[in-house]
Amino acid sequence: MPGKIVIPIQAGAVTGNPPTGYAWLYINSSGNFVIEGDDGTVVTIAEVSGIGPYQPASPNLDMIDGLTLTNDNFLQVKASAITERTLAQVRADLFPVAGFSTYGAGTAYALTATSAAIDLGTTDPSISITTPGSYILRGQVHLKYNGATFAANRTVTLKYRRTNNTPADLSDGSIAIVTDIVTTKSQTFLVVQLPEIDYTTANSDDAIALYADVDVVPTAGSLDVNASGTFLKASRRFN
């Protein structure tokens, strides 16, 4: 890995190899980030469609943390400001994970009196957080009466739960709602948004799922989770 990295400010490939001990980092005509070493070796990192060229305010502008914008519009990273990094680390820095999400699909899930993961026919509202960091969790559940009869008001509980790495309900991540008194009713009950909560992990494999139950099941029919409108998301926090 070179001791310094020189980054051309304008989009498009540069001419010639970088000086010894340097590398070009640029956006080529195909919209890819490219690293080119001083021996001419080229590594394409990833698609970056939609990123435009950076226009410097001044070609002699000094940047923070050892970065300097040179007279020929190249961003120079001083050797003292960087350490050797793998390509995977470079990719992670350039393209941090924005988050994870899963939208429900398939047949409905009938709630029981025992809290359990929502189990839809095709895709369940569960995610695996494969990048350590801080996230905001958001969940939504579409509840529907399916020929249901409730002779009294019953309590439905929805929550986030980590299912591995010491399984546990997530703090402040549950909501309780009360059903109507209904007789053989078939229609949407509620579309419920769970509380947004902060979630931080040092792991690279945390599994999070939406759980649900009703304290007393209906005497006829069922109270279902409908796949449409049911989802679980984890959005990365960068601040």
Backbone torsions as a table, in degrees:
resi	resn	phi	psi	omega
1	MET	NA	131.4	-177.8
2	PRO	-65.9	156.8	179.6
3	GLY	-75.1	-20.2	179.4
4	LYS	-135.0	153.8	174.3
5	ILE	-123.6	129.2	176.3
6	VAL	-109.7	126.3	-174.0
7	ILE	-114.2	115.5	176.0
8	PRO	-68.7	137.3	-175.8
9	ILE	-75.5	-37.5	-178.7
10	GLN	-81.0	147.7	174.1
11	ALA	-69.2	151.4	178.2
12	GLY	110.1	149.9	-176.6
13	ALA	-65.6	148.6	177.5
14	VAL	-91.1	166.9	-177.5
15	THR	-98.3	128.7	176.6
16	GLY	80.9	165.3	178.3
17	ASN	-74.0	151.8	174.5
18	PRO	-67.9	162.4	178.0
19	PRO	-61.3	159.7	178.1
20	THR	-56.8	131.3	-179.7
21	GLY	87.3	4.2	179.5
22	TYR	-122.5	169.5	172.0
23	ALA	-144.4	146.6	171.0
24	TRP	-85.6	140.5	168.1
25	LEU	-125.8	114.5	-173.8
26	TYR	-147.1	166.9	174.3
27	ILE	-99.3	119.2	-177.9
28	ASN	-84.0	-179.0	-174.4
29	SER	-66.6	-17.2	178.0
30	SER	-89.5	0.5	-179.6
31	GLY	81.3	22.2	177.8
32	ASN	-101.7	144.6	166.6
33	PHE	-75.4	133.9	-176.7
34	VAL	-131.1	135.3	168.4
35	ILE	-106.8	128.8	177.8
36	GLU	-122.1	119.5	-177.7
37	GLY	-79.8	171.9	-176.6
38	ASP	-71.0	-9.8	174.9
39	ASP	-96.8	6.0	179.4
40	GLY	91.3	-4.3	178.7
41	THR	-66.0	132.7	-177.6
42	VAL	-115.9	132.2	175.6
43	VAL	-123.3	119.7	175.9
44	THR	-86.5	127.5	-173.5
45	ILE	-91.0	-56.8	-175.3
46	ALA	-169.4	165.3	174.9
47	GLU	-70.7	136.0	177.4
48	VAL	-137.1	45.4	-177.4
49	SER	-58.5	139.9	177.7
50	GLY	95.0	-7.7	178.5
51	ILE	-86.5	125.4	-178.7
52	GLY	-97.1	171.8	-179.7
53	PRO	-68.2	149.3	177.4
54	TYR	-90.5	129.8	179.7
55	GLN	-105.4	109.4	-177.5
56	PRO	-69.4	144.5	177.3
57	ALA	-70.5	-34.4	178.5
58	SER	-149.1	133.8	-178.4
59	PRO	-67.2	-12.6	-179.6
60	ASN	-109.5	16.4	-176.4
61	LEU	-66.9	127.6	175.6
62	ASP	-82.5	139.0	-179.7
63	MET	-108.6	165.3	-178.5
64	ILE	-79.8	166.9	173.7
65	ASP	56.4	41.0	173.9
66	GLY	79.2	13.9	179.0
67	LEU	-98.8	135.1	-179.3
68	THR	-132.6	132.9	174.9
69	LEU	-89.9	116.3	-172.5
70	THR	-85.6	172.2	-177.5
71	ASN	-60.9	-29.1	-178.2
72	ASP	-96.7	26.8	173.3
73	ASN	61.8	40.7	173.0
74	PHE	-118.8	140.7	179.3
75	LEU	-92.3	114.4	-175.9
76	GLN	-101.3	128.8	176.7
77	VAL	-100.9	116.8	-177.1
78	LYS	-67.8	147.4	-175.5
79	ALA	-58.6	-34.0	-178.1
80	SER	-71.3	-12.2	-174.6
81	ALA	-96.7	-5.6	-176.9
82	ILE	-133.1	160.3	172.6
83	THR	-123.2	165.4	179.4
84	GLU	-63.5	133.7	-176.5
85	ARG	-133.1	146.2	175.8
86	THR	-77.2	163.3	178.1
87	LEU	-60.4	-36.6	178.6
88	ALA	-62.2	-38.5	178.7
89	GLN	-68.9	-40.2	177.1
90	VAL	-61.5	-44.5	179.5
91	ARG	-62.1	-40.3	-179.6
92	ALA	-65.4	-36.6	178.8
93	ASP	-69.7	-41.0	-176.9
94	LEU	-75.6	-34.8	-175.3
95	PHE	-130.0	69.3	-180.0
96	PRO	-62.6	146.6	-178.9
97	VAL	-64.6	127.3	-179.3
98	ALA	-81.2	-24.9	179.5
99	GLY	153.9	-172.6	-178.0
100	PHE	-136.3	146.3	179.0
101	SER	-153.8	151.2	175.2
102	THR	-141.2	131.9	177.7
103	TYR	-108.5	134.5	-178.1
104	GLY	-63.0	148.0	177.7
105	ALA	-152.0	148.9	175.8
106	GLY	103.4	-162.7	-175.6
107	THR	-71.0	158.0	-176.6
108	ALA	-70.6	162.6	177.5
109	TYR	-115.8	125.7	179.2
110	ALA	-87.3	124.6	179.4
111	LEU	-65.6	146.4	173.9
112	THR	-117.1	-179.5	179.0
113	ALA	-83.5	0.7	178.2
114	THR	-113.7	128.6	179.1
115	SER	-61.1	126.7	-177.3
116	ALA	-150.3	159.0	177.6
117	ALA	-62.2	136.7	177.6
118	ILE	-65.0	120.5	-171.4
119	ASP	-116.3	91.2	179.7
120	LEU	-85.9	167.1	-172.4
121	GLY	-64.1	-35.3	-175.1
122	THR	-119.1	-55.0	-176.8
123	THR	-128.9	121.5	-179.6
124	ASP	-88.2	152.8	176.7
125	PRO	-78.3	78.8	178.8
126	SER	-143.1	151.4	-178.8
127	ILE	-137.0	157.5	170.9
128	SER	-116.3	120.6	-179.7
129	ILE	-89.5	103.2	-171.7
130	THR	-96.1	2.9	178.2
131	THR	-127.9	121.8	177.9
132	PRO	-58.3	150.0	178.8
133	GLY	152.2	-169.7	179.6
134	SER	-107.6	138.0	-174.3
135	TYR	-136.4	160.1	167.7
136	ILE	-108.8	122.4	178.7
137	LEU	-92.0	135.4	176.0
138	ARG	-133.6	134.9	179.3
139	GLY	-138.8	151.2	177.0
140	GLN	-142.5	141.5	-178.4
141	VAL	-132.9	129.9	177.5
142	HIS	-97.4	109.2	-179.8
143	LEU	-98.6	137.9	-174.9
144	LYS	-140.7	132.0	171.5
145	TYR	-72.0	132.6	179.2
146	ASN	-123.9	85.1	-175.8
147	GLY	60.0	31.3	-169.1
148	ALA	-83.8	142.9	172.0
149	THR	-123.3	118.9	173.2
150	PHE	-119.4	113.5	179.7
151	ALA	-77.6	-13.4	177.7
152	ALA	-145.4	163.1	176.2
153	ASN	-67.1	133.4	-179.9
154	ARG	-122.0	155.9	-175.5
155	THR	-102.7	126.5	175.9
156	VAL	-104.3	132.1	178.3
157	THR	-118.2	128.3	176.9
158	LEU	-119.7	142.0	-176.8
159	LYS	-158.4	161.0	169.0
160	TYR	-89.4	140.3	175.7
161	ARG	-142.0	132.6	170.4
162	ARG	-81.1	129.6	-173.3
163	THR	-104.9	3.0	175.1
164	ASN	-143.9	-174.7	177.8
165	ASN	47.1	59.6	-172.2
166	THR	65.5	81.2	-178.5
167	PRO	-54.8	138.5	-178.9
168	ALA	-167.6	149.9	168.8
169	ASP	-67.5	145.3	-178.0
170	LEU	-88.0	137.8	-176.4
171	SER	-57.6	135.3	177.3
172	ASP	61.9	20.9	-173.7
173	GLY	-110.4	30.7	179.4
174	SER	-130.6	160.0	177.2
175	ILE	-146.1	140.5	179.2
176	ALA	-117.2	135.7	179.0
177	ILE	-133.2	158.9	-174.6
178	VAL	-114.1	133.5	179.9
179	THR	-75.8	166.5	169.9
180	ASP	-81.9	166.8	166.5
181	ILE	-88.6	116.4	-172.7
182	VAL	-137.8	160.1	177.5
183	THR	-128.1	119.6	179.6
184	THR	39.4	53.1	-176.5
185	LYS	-96.2	140.3	177.3
186	SER	-132.5	98.7	176.0
187	GLN	-171.8	168.8	176.0
188	THR	-61.2	132.2	175.0
189	PHE	-87.2	-63.4	179.5
190	LEU	-153.8	152.2	164.2
191	VAL	-106.8	110.7	-169.1
192	VAL	-104.9	128.1	172.2
193	GLN	-96.1	123.6	176.9
194	LEU	-72.4	160.6	177.3
195	PRO	-59.8	140.6	170.2
196	GLU	-75.9	129.5	-179.1
197	ILE	-132.6	153.4	173.9
198	ASP	-82.8	140.8	179.2
199	TYR	-141.4	124.2	-179.7
200	THR	-121.8	135.5	-179.9
201	THR	-141.3	145.6	172.5
202	ALA	-98.1	-1.6	-178.1
203	ASN	-88.3	165.2	177.8
204	SER	-117.9	22.9	-178.8
205	ASP	-153.6	23.1	-179.9
206	ASP	-62.5	130.3	178.1
207	ALA	-106.7	124.0	-179.0
208	ILE	-119.5	138.1	179.9
209	ALA	-137.8	159.6	172.1
210	LEU	-91.5	131.6	178.4
211	TYR	-114.3	153.9	-179.5
212	ALA	-152.0	153.2	171.5
213	ASP	-159.7	163.7	170.3
214	VAL	-125.3	134.1	-169.9
215	ASP	-63.0	-32.6	174.6
216	VAL	-136.2	123.9	-177.5
217	VAL	-71.4	156.3	179.6
218	PRO	-63.6	151.6	179.3
219	THR	-75.5	-16.4	172.7
220	ALA	-144.7	150.2	179.4
221	GLY	66.4	-153.3	-177.4
222	SER	-153.8	162.3	169.5
223	LEU	-107.0	117.3	-169.6
224	ASP	-109.3	154.8	163.3
225	VAL	-95.6	118.4	178.6
226	ASN	-86.3	137.4	-176.5
227	ALA	-63.1	-43.6	-179.3
228	SER	-64.7	125.1	-179.3
229	GLY	88.4	4.6	177.9
230	THR	-108.4	127.4	-178.4
231	PHE	-156.0	166.5	174.0
232	LEU	-139.1	130.6	-178.9
233	LYS	-132.7	147.3	170.4
234	ALA	-127.2	112.4	-178.7
235	SER	-102.0	130.9	-175.7
236	ARG	-69.1	136.6	171.9
237	ARG	-97.7	128.9	-178.9
238	PHE	-109.2	0.0	-179.8
239	ASN	-106.3	NA	NA
